[in-house]
Amino acid sequence: MNVVRVIVYHRHAGQLAARLREARPDLTVVASTDPSHLQEELAGAEILFASGFARLDFSSAARLRWVQVLSAGVDHLAGTLPPSVLLTRGYGLHDAAVSEHCLGRILAHALNLRQAWQQQGERRWQRYPVERISGKVLGLAGLGVIGSAIARRARAFDMRITGWRRVAVPVEGVDRVYGREQLYEFLSTADYLVILLPLTPETRGRFGAKEFEAMKPGAVLVSLGRGQVIQEPELIAALKRGRPAHALLDVFAEEPLPADSELWSLPNVAITPHNAGGSSLEAGLALFLENLEAWSSGRPLKGRVDPARGY
């Protein structure tokens, strides 16, 4: 009987590999933190368990049968894997972190905490205007696991929840779901527009000047999915016109965001460095072990990616 060979590629690969060997001593586990070493090891591996790598050449990976990544998005693997290789993503690993980040950013904006921090630094006592998010419309462009998690948390603040997806089927906790052809109606109603879409050929550059102009006056854009879904030059121009009125951005077309990007200096923009997601090593390993058991027994795996859709 052939022993299954697993490559673990992660900045904490040694720690993950040790735990994996303990849980599954029947496997041959190789730890890697170096991209060139990873590329060399691919030739002899059946499984790649990885996070944080750029594009790889899988042409020599004749034995590879399954790739488990810990990221929510898999656009960095688009078109690189042979059709015979199963791909699963970090299903359920990021919903808590991203949803907490989302609500935190929205609350910080509504409560004008930037002004509070500035005044504290100046030792200046002066009341300033704030807003309430209760009763506001939260529009979620993307209603997957993360979108649903945001909806649940936003409901606790008495926000009204709408969503936009390919097909307008009801989603628990969402007041109204708009279908693919109803994008502009969806945009016109949201006080906070949260973009969570994965990056696919269909979604690349989907939000540009026309979409920003369709947004409700005074609306706030929150970008947490993939930066390339937004046409950044058109967003900058739209922000200068005041629609959207503000943008809370965590993802960008180019990362790190170049120092000469105008986004840094726009007064109606708040930037975080792709900081929304994240999960513990324990959660990532637990997902992999659960999927490994399913893979070994021929059962469906969590987070399986449809190559045709890209997610």
VENGI-V646031 format. One record per helix or strand of 2 or more residues. SS is the DSSP state (@ for helix, = for strand). FROM is the first residue (numbers start at 1). TO is the last residue. Records with the same first field share a line. If there is no record, write none. Layout:
SS->FROM-TO + FROM-TO
This chain:
=->5-9 + 28-32 + 47-50 + 66-69 + 86-88 + 137-141 + 160-164 + 176-178 + 192-195 + 220-223 + 246-249 + 269-271
@->13-23 + 35-44 + 75-77 + 95-110 + 113-121 + 145-155 + 180-187 + 209-214 + 227-229 + 232-241 + 262-265 + 281-297
